[in-house]
Amino acid sequence: MTAKVNEGCISCGACVAACPEVFRFNDDGVAEAYAEVSPEYEYTAKEARDDCPVSVIDIEE
């Protein structure tokens, strides 16, 4: 499973807080997905996607 943060991230940090095993801030201060979504983090990665205030996270299975 892969996650992607699309353009439009507002750097709120909700995804990083919900699932730091998959999301982090890059050098530009916006969130990025830096790791594959392993089965043990599937729930929290989807929670991060669902809680994103600007809906810029995609998760593909």
PQR file of N, CA, C, O and H, with PARSE charges and radii, in Angstrom:
ATOM      1  N   MET A   1       0.848  -1.155   0.000 -0.4000 1.5000
ATOM      2  CA  MET A   1       0.000   0.000   0.000 -0.0000 2.0000
ATOM      3  C   MET A   1       0.905   1.231   0.000  0.5500 1.7000
ATOM      4  O   MET A   1       1.906   1.282   0.715 -0.5500 1.4000
ATOM      5  N   THR A   2       0.539   2.207  -0.803 -0.4000 1.5000
ATOM      6  CA  THR A   2       1.341   3.425  -0.885 -0.0000 2.0000
ATOM      7  C   THR A   2       0.484   4.648  -0.573  0.5500 1.7000
ATOM      8  O   THR A   2      -0.718   4.670  -0.838 -0.5500 1.4000
ATOM      9  H   THR A   2      -0.274   2.166  -1.383  0.4000 1.0000
ATOM     10  N   ALA A   3       1.118   5.645  -0.015 -0.4000 1.5000
ATOM     11  CA  ALA A   3       0.458   6.906   0.294 -0.0000 2.0000
ATOM     12  C   ALA A   3       1.172   8.014  -0.459  0.5500 1.7000
ATOM     13  O   ALA A   3       2.366   7.923  -0.743 -0.5500 1.4000
ATOM     14  H   ALA A   3       2.095   5.627   0.201  0.4000 1.0000
ATOM     15  N   LYS A   4       0.425   9.058  -0.776 -0.4000 1.5000
ATOM     16  CA  LYS A   4       0.992  10.210  -1.460 -0.0000 2.0000
ATOM     17  C   LYS A   4       0.302  11.464  -0.939  0.5500 1.7000
ATOM     18  O   LYS A   4      -0.915  11.487  -0.754 -0.5500 1.4000
ATOM     19  H   LYS A   4      -0.546   9.132  -0.545  0.4000 1.0000
ATOM     20  N   VAL A   5       1.093  12.503  -0.706 -0.4000 1.5000
ATOM     21  CA  VAL A   5       0.552  13.802  -0.335 -0.0000 2.0000
ATOM     22  C   VAL A   5       0.639  14.674  -1.581  0.5500 1.7000
ATOM     23  O   VAL A   5       1.731  14.948  -2.080 -0.5500 1.4000
ATOM     24  H   VAL A   5       2.081  12.484  -0.857  0.4000 1.0000
ATOM     25  N   ASN A   6      -0.499  15.103  -2.073 -0.4000 1.5000
ATOM     26  CA  ASN A   6      -0.563  15.906  -3.293 -0.0000 2.0000
ATOM     27  C   ASN A   6      -0.327  17.385  -2.999  0.5500 1.7000
ATOM     28  O   ASN A   6      -0.252  17.805  -1.844 -0.5500 1.4000
ATOM     29  H   ASN A   6      -1.386  14.881  -1.667  0.4000 1.0000
ATOM     30  N   GLU A   7      -0.211  18.162  -4.076 -0.4000 1.5000
ATOM     31  CA  GLU A   7      -0.070  19.612  -3.929 -0.0000 2.0000
ATOM     32  C   GLU A   7      -1.258  20.166  -3.173  0.5500 1.7000
ATOM     33  O   GLU A   7      -2.375  19.664  -3.299 -0.5500 1.4000
ATOM     34  H   GLU A   7      -0.272  17.821  -5.014  0.4000 1.0000
ATOM     35  N   GLY A   8      -1.023  21.169  -2.412 -0.4000 1.5000
ATOM     36  CA  GLY A   8      -2.090  21.797  -1.650 -0.0000 2.0000
ATOM     37  C   GLY A   8      -1.971  21.571  -0.159  0.5500 1.7000
ATOM     38  O   GLY A   8      -2.804  22.047   0.612 -0.5500 1.4000
ATOM     39  H   GLY A   8      -0.116  21.577  -2.310  0.4000 1.0000
ATOM     40  N   CYS A   9      -0.939  20.847   0.255 -0.4000 1.5000
ATOM     41  CA  CYS A   9      -0.720  20.618   1.684 -0.0000 2.0000
ATOM     42  C   CYS A   9      -0.546  21.970   2.372  0.5500 1.7000
ATOM     43  O   CYS A   9       0.186  22.835   1.891 -0.5500 1.4000
ATOM     44  H   CYS A   9      -0.263  20.460  -0.372  0.4000 1.0000
ATOM     45  N   ILE A  10      -1.227  22.136   3.499 -0.4000 1.5000
ATOM     46  CA  ILE A  10      -1.151  23.399   4.242 -0.0000 2.0000
ATOM     47  C   ILE A  10      -0.249  23.298   5.468  0.5500 1.7000
ATOM     48  O   ILE A  10      -0.247  24.190   6.317 -0.5500 1.4000
ATOM     49  H   ILE A  10      -1.821  21.434   3.890  0.4000 1.0000
ATOM     50  N   SER A  11       0.509  22.220   5.560 -0.4000 1.5000
ATOM     51  CA  SER A  11       1.476  22.024   6.642 -0.0000 2.0000
ATOM     52  C   SER A  11       0.856  22.041   8.025  0.5500 1.7000
ATOM     53  O   SER A  11       1.460  22.541   8.973 -0.5500 1.4000
ATOM     54  H   SER A  11       0.507  21.496   4.871  0.4000 1.0000
ATOM     55  N   CYS A  12      -0.351  21.495   8.145 -0.4000 1.5000
ATOM     56  CA  CYS A  12      -1.020  21.499   9.448 -0.0000 2.0000
ATOM     57  C   CYS A  12      -0.433  20.453  10.394  0.5500 1.7000
ATOM     58  O   CYS A  12      -0.492  20.611  11.613 -0.5500 1.4000
ATOM     59  H   CYS A  12      -0.842  21.088   7.374  0.4000 1.0000
ATOM     60  N   GLY A  13       0.130  19.391   9.834 -0.4000 1.5000
ATOM     61  CA  GLY A  13       0.761  18.367  10.657 -0.0000 2.0000
ATOM     62  C   GLY A  13      -0.161  17.265  11.135  0.5500 1.7000
ATOM     63  O   GLY A  13       0.279  16.394  11.885 -0.5500 1.4000
ATOM     64  H   GLY A  13       0.178  19.262   8.843  0.4000 1.0000
ATOM     65  N   ALA A  14      -1.418  17.266  10.732 -0.4000 1.5000
ATOM     66  CA  ALA A  14      -2.354  16.240  11.198 -0.0000 2.0000
ATOM     67  C   ALA A  14      -1.903  14.842  10.787  0.5500 1.7000
ATOM     68  O   ALA A  14      -1.986  13.912  11.590 -0.5500 1.4000
ATOM     69  H   ALA A  14      -1.775  17.974  10.123  0.4000 1.0000
ATOM     70  N   CYS A  15      -1.432  14.678   9.566 -0.4000 1.5000
ATOM     71  CA  CYS A  15      -1.009  13.353   9.107 -0.0000 2.0000
ATOM     72  C   CYS A  15       0.266  12.904   9.810  0.5500 1.7000
ATOM     73  O   CYS A  15       0.416  11.728  10.144 -0.5500 1.4000
ATOM     74  H   CYS A  15      -1.364  15.433   8.914  0.4000 1.0000
ATOM     75  N   VAL A  16       1.176  13.835  10.032 -0.4000 1.5000
ATOM     76  CA  VAL A  16       2.427  13.512  10.723 -0.0000 2.0000
ATOM     77  C   VAL A  16       2.138  13.093  12.160  0.5500 1.7000
ATOM     78  O   VAL A  16       2.758  12.163  12.677 -0.5500 1.4000
ATOM     79  H   VAL A  16       1.055  14.790   9.761  0.4000 1.0000
ATOM     80  N   ALA A  17       1.210  13.770  12.793 -0.4000 1.5000
ATOM     81  CA  ALA A  17       0.846  13.428  14.169 -0.0000 2.0000
ATOM     82  C   ALA A  17       0.129  12.082  14.236  0.5500 1.7000
ATOM     83  O   ALA A  17       0.356  11.300  15.159 -0.5500 1.4000
ATOM     84  H   ALA A  17       0.706  14.525  12.373  0.4000 1.0000
ATOM     85  N   ALA A  18      -0.731  11.815  13.261 -0.4000 1.5000
ATOM     86  CA  ALA A  18      -1.516  10.574  13.282 -0.0000 2.0000
ATOM     87  C   ALA A  18      -0.691   9.353  12.909  0.5500 1.7000
ATOM     88  O   ALA A  18      -0.903   8.270  13.453 -0.5500 1.4000
ATOM     89  H   ALA A  18      -0.915  12.450  12.511  0.4000 1.0000
ATOM     90  N   CYS A  19       0.251   9.520  11.981 -0.4000 1.5000
ATOM     91  CA  CYS A  19       1.004   8.357  11.487 -0.0000 2.0000
ATOM     92  C   CYS A  19       2.432   8.745  11.096  0.5500 1.7000
ATOM     93  O   CYS A  19       2.758   8.804   9.910 -0.5500 1.4000
ATOM     94  H   CYS A  19       0.423  10.400  11.538  0.4000 1.0000
ATOM     95  N   PRO A  20       3.281   9.008  12.092 -0.5600 1.5000
ATOM     96  CA  PRO A  20       4.658   9.401  11.786  0.2800 2.0000
ATOM     97  C   PRO A  20       5.488   8.282  11.158  0.5500 1.7000
ATOM     98  O   PRO A  20       6.590   8.532  10.670 -0.5500 1.4000
ATOM     99  N   GLU A  21       4.977   7.066  11.166 -0.4000 1.5000
ATOM    100  CA  GLU A  21       5.672   5.951  10.531 -0.0000 2.0000
ATOM    101  C   GLU A  21       5.589   6.035   9.010  0.5500 1.7000
ATOM    102  O   GLU A  21       6.354   5.370   8.311 -0.5500 1.4000
ATOM    103  H   GLU A  21       4.082   6.863  11.563  0.4000 1.0000
ATOM    104  N   VAL A  22       4.666   6.849   8.489 -0.4000 1.5000
ATOM    105  CA  VAL A  22       4.468   6.989   7.041 -0.0000 2.0000
ATOM    106  C   VAL A  22       4.677   8.422   6.565  0.5500 1.7000
ATOM    107  O   VAL A  22       5.191   8.636   5.467 -0.5500 1.4000
ATOM    108  H   VAL A  22       4.044   7.389   9.056  0.4000 1.0000
ATOM    109  N   PHE A  23       4.283   9.417   7.382 -0.4000 1.5000
ATOM    110  CA  PHE A  23       4.333  10.816   6.964 -0.0000 2.0000
ATOM    111  C   PHE A  23       5.349  11.604   7.789  0.5500 1.7000
ATOM    112  O   PHE A  23       5.571  11.330   8.968 -0.5500 1.4000
ATOM    113  H   PHE A  23       3.866   9.243   8.274  0.4000 1.0000
ATOM    114  N   ARG A  24       5.956  12.591   7.131 -0.4000 1.5000
ATOM    115  CA  ARG A  24       6.879  13.505   7.808 -0.0000 2.0000
ATOM    116  C   ARG A  24       6.872  14.824   7.043  0.5500 1.7000
ATOM    117  O   ARG A  24       6.323  14.914   5.945 -0.5500 1.4000
ATOM    118  H   ARG A  24       5.775  12.813   6.173  0.4000 1.0000
ATOM    119  N   PHE A  25       7.488  15.846   7.635 -0.4000 1.5000
ATOM    120  CA  PHE A  25       7.664  17.117   6.941 -0.0000 2.0000
ATOM    121  C   PHE A  25       8.955  17.067   6.147  0.5500 1.7000
ATOM    122  O   PHE A  25       9.974  16.581   6.638 -0.5500 1.4000
ATOM    123  H   PHE A  25       7.934  15.773   8.527  0.4000 1.0000
ATOM    124  N   ASN A  26       8.914  17.569   4.919 -0.4000 1.5000
ATOM    125  CA  ASN A  26      10.131  17.624   4.113 -0.0000 2.0000
ATOM    126  C   ASN A  26      10.854  18.951   4.376  0.5500 1.7000
ATOM    127  O   ASN A  26      10.440  19.730   5.235 -0.5500 1.4000
ATOM    128  H   ASN A  26       8.086  17.963   4.521  0.4000 1.0000
ATOM    129  N   ASP A  27      11.918  19.194   3.641 -0.4000 1.5000
ATOM    130  CA  ASP A  27      12.718  20.402   3.855 -0.0000 2.0000
ATOM    131  C   ASP A  27      11.959  21.687   3.529  0.5500 1.7000
ATOM    132  O   ASP A  27      12.326  22.764   3.999 -0.5500 1.4000
ATOM    133  H   ASP A  27      12.254  18.560   2.944  0.4000 1.0000
ATOM    134  N   ASP A  28      10.892  21.574   2.717 -0.4000 1.5000
ATOM    135  CA  ASP A  28      10.080  22.746   2.381 -0.0000 2.0000
ATOM    136  C   ASP A  28       8.974  22.997   3.401  0.5500 1.7000
ATOM    137  O   ASP A  28       8.216  23.958   3.272 -0.5500 1.4000
ATOM    138  H   ASP A  28      10.594  20.699   2.336  0.4000 1.0000
ATOM    139  N   GLY A  29       8.880  22.140   4.411 -0.4000 1.5000
ATOM    140  CA  GLY A  29       7.900  22.323   5.462 -0.0000 2.0000
ATOM    141  C   GLY A  29       6.517  21.778   5.158  0.5500 1.7000
ATOM    142  O   GLY A  29       5.567  22.052   5.891 -0.5500 1.4000
ATOM    143  H   GLY A  29       9.497  21.359   4.515  0.4000 1.0000
ATOM    144  N   VAL A  30       6.393  21.010   4.085 -0.4000 1.5000
ATOM    145  CA  VAL A  30       5.109  20.374   3.779 -0.0000 2.0000
ATOM    146  C   VAL A  30       5.227  18.873   4.027  0.5500 1.7000
ATOM    147  O   VAL A  30       6.320  18.307   4.015 -0.5500 1.4000
ATOM    148  H   VAL A  30       7.165  20.788   3.489  0.4000 1.0000
ATOM    149  N   ALA A  31       4.096  18.256   4.247 -0.4000 1.5000
ATOM    150  CA  ALA A  31       4.095  16.825   4.541 -0.0000 2.0000
ATOM    151  C   ALA A  31       4.388  16.008   3.287  0.5500 1.7000
ATOM    152  O   ALA A  31       4.083  16.411   2.165 -0.5500 1.4000
ATOM    153  H   ALA A  31       3.208  18.716   4.256  0.4000 1.0000
ATOM    154  N   GLU A  32       4.991  14.849   3.521 -0.4000 1.5000
ATOM    155  CA  GLU A  32       5.245  13.893   2.453 -0.0000 2.0000
ATOM    156  C   GLU A  32       5.131  12.494   3.030  0.5500 1.7000
ATOM    157  O   GLU A  32       5.333  12.271   4.224 -0.5500 1.4000
ATOM    158  H   GLU A  32       5.239  14.522   4.432  0.4000 1.0000
ATOM    159  N   ALA A  33       4.802  11.563   2.155 -0.4000 1.5000
ATOM    160  CA  ALA A  33       4.811  10.159   2.555 -0.0000 2.0000
ATOM    161  C   ALA A  33       6.202   9.646   2.229  0.5500 1.7000
ATOM    162  O   ALA A  33       6.635   9.720   1.079 -0.5500 1.4000
ATOM    163  H   ALA A  33       4.638  11.744   1.185  0.4000 1.0000
ATOM    164  N   TYR A  34       6.896   9.137   3.206 -0.4000 1.5000
ATOM    165  CA  TYR A  34       8.275   8.714   3.000 -0.0000 2.0000
ATOM    166  C   TYR A  34       8.464   7.210   3.103  0.5500 1.7000
ATOM    167  O   TYR A  34       9.562   6.704   2.869 -0.5500 1.4000
ATOM    168  H   TYR A  34       6.544   9.077   4.140  0.4000 1.0000
ATOM    169  N   ALA A  35       7.405   6.491   3.453 -0.4000 1.5000
ATOM    170  CA  ALA A  35       7.526   5.042   3.620 -0.0000 2.0000
ATOM    171  C   ALA A  35       6.264   4.357   3.112  0.5500 1.7000
ATOM    172  O   ALA A  35       5.185   4.949   3.084 -0.5500 1.4000
ATOM    173  H   ALA A  35       6.513   6.902   3.643  0.4000 1.0000
ATOM    174  N   GLU A  36       6.419   3.119   2.718 -0.4000 1.5000
ATOM    175  CA  GLU A  36       5.264   2.308   2.334 -0.0000 2.0000
ATOM    176  C   GLU A  36       4.368   2.133   3.558  0.5500 1.7000
ATOM    177  O   GLU A  36       4.836   2.149   4.696 -0.5500 1.4000
ATOM    178  H   GLU A  36       7.296   2.639   2.741  0.4000 1.0000
ATOM    179  N   VAL A  37       3.089   1.967   3.303 -0.4000 1.5000
ATOM    180  CA  VAL A  37       2.147   1.731   4.395 -0.0000 2.0000
ATOM    181  C   VAL A  37       2.115   0.231   4.669  0.5500 1.7000
ATOM    182  O   VAL A  37       1.521  -0.538   3.912 -0.5500 1.4000
ATOM    183  H   VAL A  37       2.709   1.953   2.379  0.4000 1.0000
ATOM    184  N   SER A  38       2.749  -0.167   5.738 -0.4000 1.5000
ATOM    185  CA  SER A  38       2.752  -1.582   6.097 -0.0000 2.0000
ATOM    186  C   SER A  38       1.425  -1.926   6.772  0.5500 1.7000
ATOM    187  O   SER A  38       0.729  -1.038   7.265 -0.5500 1.4000
ATOM    188  H   SER A  38       3.231   0.457   6.353  0.4000 1.0000
ATOM    189  N   PRO A  39       1.078  -3.202   6.795 -0.5600 1.5000
ATOM    190  CA  PRO A  39      -0.217  -3.601   7.362  0.2800 2.0000
ATOM    191  C   PRO A  39      -0.464  -3.084   8.778  0.5500 1.7000
ATOM    192  O   PRO A  39      -1.599  -2.748   9.119 -0.5500 1.4000
ATOM    193  N   GLU A  40       0.557  -3.015   9.590 -0.4000 1.5000
ATOM    194  CA  GLU A  40       0.334  -2.557  10.970 -0.0000 2.0000
ATOM    195  C   GLU A  40       0.012  -1.072  11.070  0.5500 1.7000
ATOM    196  O   GLU A  40      -0.516  -0.625  12.089 -0.5500 1.4000
ATOM    197  H   GLU A  40       1.478  -3.288   9.313  0.4000 1.0000
ATOM    198  N   TYR A  41       0.326  -0.287  10.015 -0.4000 1.5000
ATOM    199  CA  TYR A  41       0.031   1.148  10.027 -0.0000 2.0000
ATOM    200  C   TYR A  41      -1.084   1.533   9.065  0.5500 1.7000
ATOM    201  O   TYR A  41      -1.339   2.718   8.850 -0.5500 1.4000
ATOM    202  H   TYR A  41       0.755  -0.649   9.187  0.4000 1.0000
ATOM    203  N   GLU A  42      -1.742   0.550   8.491 -0.4000 1.5000
ATOM    204  CA  GLU A  42      -2.817   0.821   7.537 -0.0000 2.0000
ATOM    205  C   GLU A  42      -3.932   1.668   8.164  0.5500 1.7000
ATOM    206  O   GLU A  42      -4.387   2.642   7.565 -0.5500 1.4000
ATOM    207  H   GLU A  42      -1.535  -0.413   8.665  0.4000 1.0000
ATOM    208  N   TYR A  43      -4.358   1.300   9.348 -0.4000 1.5000
ATOM    209  CA  TYR A  43      -5.449   2.027  10.002 -0.0000 2.0000
ATOM    210  C   TYR A  43      -5.062   3.484  10.260  0.5500 1.7000
ATOM    211  O   TYR A  43      -5.839   4.389   9.954 -0.5500 1.4000
ATOM    212  H   TYR A  43      -3.988   0.508   9.835  0.4000 1.0000
ATOM    213  N   THR A  44      -3.872   3.724  10.819 -0.4000 1.5000
ATOM    214  CA  THR A  44      -3.497   5.100  11.149 -0.0000 2.0000
ATOM    215  C   THR A  44      -3.216   5.929   9.901  0.5500 1.7000
ATOM    216  O   THR A  44      -3.459   7.136   9.900 -0.5500 1.4000
ATOM    217  H   THR A  44      -3.241   2.989  11.068  0.4000 1.0000
ATOM    218  N   ALA A  45      -2.709   5.304   8.835 -0.4000 1.5000
ATOM    219  CA  ALA A  45      -2.495   6.031   7.578 -0.0000 2.0000
ATOM    220  C   ALA A  45      -3.835   6.451   6.980  0.5500 1.7000
ATOM    221  O   ALA A  45      -3.975   7.571   6.490 -0.5500 1.4000
ATOM    222  H   ALA A  45      -2.511   4.324   8.836  0.4000 1.0000
ATOM    223  N   LYS A  46      -4.813   5.560   7.020 -0.4000 1.5000
ATOM    224  CA  LYS A  46      -6.145   5.908   6.511 -0.0000 2.0000
ATOM    225  C   LYS A  46      -6.810   6.956   7.398  0.5500 1.7000
ATOM    226  O   LYS A  46      -7.537   7.817   6.904 -0.5500 1.4000
ATOM    227  H   LYS A  46      -4.699   4.650   7.418  0.4000 1.0000
ATOM    228  N   GLU A  47      -6.567   6.886   8.686 -0.4000 1.5000
ATOM    229  CA  GLU A  47      -7.078   7.899   9.602 -0.0000 2.0000
ATOM    230  C   GLU A  47      -6.464   9.263   9.265  0.5500 1.7000
ATOM    231  O   GLU A  47      -7.165  10.275   9.271 -0.5500 1.4000
ATOM    232  H   GLU A  47      -5.976   6.186   9.087  0.4000 1.0000
ATOM    233  N   ALA A  48      -5.173   9.294   8.976 -0.4000 1.5000
ATOM    234  CA  ALA A  48      -4.509  10.535   8.585 -0.0000 2.0000
ATOM    235  C   ALA A  48      -5.131  11.087   7.305  0.5500 1.7000
ATOM    236  O   ALA A  48      -5.370  12.290   7.202 -0.5500 1.4000
ATOM    237  H   ALA A  48      -4.604   8.472   8.971  0.4000 1.0000
ATOM    238  N   ARG A  49      -5.391  10.226   6.339 -0.4000 1.5000
ATOM    239  CA  ARG A  49      -6.034  10.651   5.086 -0.0000 2.0000
ATOM    240  C   ARG A  49      -7.414  11.233   5.369  0.5500 1.7000
ATOM    241  O   ARG A  49      -7.757  12.304   4.870 -0.5500 1.4000
ATOM    242  H   ARG A  49      -5.197   9.249   6.423  0.4000 1.0000
ATOM    243  N   ASP A  50      -8.188  10.537   6.156 -0.4000 1.5000
ATOM    244  CA  ASP A  50      -9.559  10.964   6.430 -0.0000 2.0000
ATOM    245  C   ASP A  50      -9.628  12.253   7.235  0.5500 1.7000
ATOM    246  O   ASP A  50     -10.583  13.018   7.096 -0.5500 1.4000
ATOM    247  H   ASP A  50      -7.910   9.667   6.562  0.4000 1.0000
ATOM    248  N   ASP A  51      -8.631  12.504   8.071 -0.4000 1.5000
ATOM    249  CA  ASP A  51      -8.611  13.706   8.915 -0.0000 2.0000
ATOM    250  C   ASP A  51      -7.923  14.900   8.259  0.5500 1.7000
ATOM    251  O   ASP A  51      -7.896  15.987   8.836 -0.5500 1.4000
ATOM    252  H   ASP A  51      -7.855  11.883   8.184  0.4000 1.0000
ATOM    253  N   CYS A  52      -7.373  14.715   7.072 -0.4000 1.5000
ATOM    254  CA  CYS A  52      -6.686  15.814   6.385 -0.0000 2.0000
ATOM    255  C   CYS A  52      -7.705  16.920   6.064  0.5500 1.7000
ATOM    256  O   CYS A  52      -8.687  16.669   5.366 -0.5500 1.4000
ATOM    257  H   CYS A  52      -7.396  13.832   6.603  0.4000 1.0000
ATOM    258  N   PRO A  53      -7.477  18.129   6.565 -0.5600 1.5000
ATOM    259  CA  PRO A  53      -8.464  19.201   6.358  0.2800 2.0000
ATOM    260  C   PRO A  53      -8.576  19.684   4.910  0.5500 1.7000
ATOM    261  O   PRO A  53      -9.564  20.325   4.553 -0.5500 1.4000
ATOM    262  N   VAL A  54      -7.587  19.387   4.079 -0.4000 1.5000
ATOM    263  CA  VAL A  54      -7.643  19.836   2.686 -0.0000 2.0000
ATOM    264  C   VAL A  54      -7.687  18.650   1.706  0.5500 1.7000
ATOM    265  O   VAL A  54      -7.595  18.837   0.493 -0.5500 1.4000
ATOM    266  H   VAL A  54      -6.785  18.866   4.370  0.4000 1.0000
ATOM    267  N   SER A  55      -7.826  17.459   2.232 -0.4000 1.5000
ATOM    268  CA  SER A  55      -8.001  16.229   1.417 -0.0000 2.0000
ATOM    269  C   SER A  55      -6.947  16.067   0.318  0.5500 1.7000
ATOM    270  O   SER A  55      -7.282  15.879  -0.851 -0.5500 1.4000
ATOM    271  H   SER A  55      -7.901  17.307   3.218  0.4000 1.0000
ATOM    272  N   VAL A  56      -5.669  16.141   0.708 -0.4000 1.5000
ATOM    273  CA  VAL A  56      -4.601  16.004  -0.280 -0.0000 2.0000
ATOM    274  C   VAL A  56      -3.844  14.672  -0.182  0.5500 1.7000
ATOM    275  O   VAL A  56      -2.817  14.493  -0.837 -0.5500 1.4000
ATOM    276  H   VAL A  56      -5.397  16.294   1.658  0.4000 1.0000
ATOM    277  N   ILE A  57      -4.345  13.750   0.624 -0.4000 1.5000
ATOM    278  CA  ILE A  57      -3.663  12.466   0.784 -0.0000 2.0000
ATOM    279  C   ILE A  57      -4.403  11.376   0.016  0.5500 1.7000
ATOM    280  O   ILE A  57      -5.609  11.187   0.174 -0.5500 1.4000
ATOM    281  H   ILE A  57      -5.179  13.895   1.156  0.4000 1.0000
ATOM    282  N   ASP A  58      -3.652  10.669  -0.815 -0.4000 1.5000
ATOM    283  CA  ASP A  58      -4.181   9.512  -1.536 -0.0000 2.0000
ATOM    284  C   ASP A  58      -3.488   8.260  -1.008  0.5500 1.7000
ATOM    285  O   ASP A  58      -2.286   8.264  -0.743 -0.5500 1.4000
ATOM    286  H   ASP A  58      -2.672  10.822  -0.943  0.4000 1.0000
ATOM    287  N   ILE A  59      -4.259   7.198  -0.862 -0.4000 1.5000
ATOM    288  CA  ILE A  59      -3.705   5.906  -0.470 -0.0000 2.0000
ATOM    289  C   ILE A  59      -4.182   4.872  -1.473  0.5500 1.7000
ATOM    290  O   ILE A  59      -5.382   4.711  -1.699 -0.5500 1.4000
ATOM    291  H   ILE A  59      -5.236   7.195  -1.077  0.4000 1.0000
ATOM    292  N   GLU A  60      -3.226   4.172  -2.072 -0.4000 1.5000
ATOM    293  CA  GLU A  60      -3.541   3.130  -3.048 -0.0000 2.0000
ATOM    294  C   GLU A  60      -3.176   1.785  -2.467  0.5500 1.7000
ATOM    295  O   GLU A  60      -2.104   1.598  -1.891 -0.5500 1.4000
ATOM    296  H   GLU A  60      -2.252   4.302  -1.889  0.4000 1.0000
ATOM    297  N   GLU A  61      -4.088   0.862  -2.631 -0.4000 1.5000
ATOM    298  CA  GLU A  61      -3.853  -0.499  -2.107 -0.0000 2.0000
ATOM    299  C   GLU A  61      -3.238  -1.375  -3.150  0.5500 1.7000
ATOM    300  O   GLU A  61      -2.970  -2.549  -2.891 -0.5500 1.4000
ATOM    301  H   GLU A  61      -4.959   1.014  -3.099  0.4000 1.0000
TER
END
